[in-house]
């Protein structure tokens, strides 16, 4: 096991490389990454590898995404203070912690696997994050109590864009979601809701996420 200092040094090197390569583009995302290193959100046995730019296993056969993937989605989301954000697919809680740091207000995140709801809550508590609310349930239905949202960020791959998520976006709001095949190949879509309620979709290319399972996702 490497020391805490070494974990931090390795993490800082990863963040600086992502910044140099313009994957991390803004100072705000860079600061959030430095505040919440990925090693705080993985099990002990994976801590020494948390700086490696690849997904890592978390409990229940799921994954914590690679740092570059998280950075790409956060930069596309263009988050700012005060925005209302819903994340779907809490997993480890890491992405939710980064979102919370960027919006500086309450963040809602939904996870369907109870073991991961507990895992994320423990990680967030240990990391000192207080404004993330982990909701157990099927995120393909969205989370109506706090809708409408400025941003909805889905971190699992869907067969299509779930209608409830579009409904729960504010006009001018943005949904980021991987859409494609069940097994690890999707396109990262950015769906913007226009003032008249119609949508405009941009495709940001190929990504690989675990499946989004639920009423408006894949059937489990
Ligand atoms: N954002 C996470 C993080 O920072 O660690 C990584 C997410 S992991 C790639 C995808 C997560 O989506 C898994 O934890 C999985 O259980 C969850 N998931 C899949 N379908 C879901 C659904 N319908 N509602 C909520 N969570 C779902």
Boltz pocket constraint, residues with backbone or C-beta under 6 A from the ligand:
constraints:
  - pocket:
      binder: B
      contacts: [[A, 62], [A, 63], [A, 64], [A, 65], [A, 88], [A, 89], [A, 90], [A, 91], [A, 92], [A, 93], [A, 94], [A, 95], [A, 96], [A, 110], [A, 111], [A, 112], [A, 113], [A, 116], [A, 137], [A, 138], [A, 139], [A, 140], [A, 155], [A, 156], [A, 209], [A, 210], [A, 211], [A, 212], [A, 213], [A, 214], [A, 215], [A, 217]]
      max_distance: 6.0
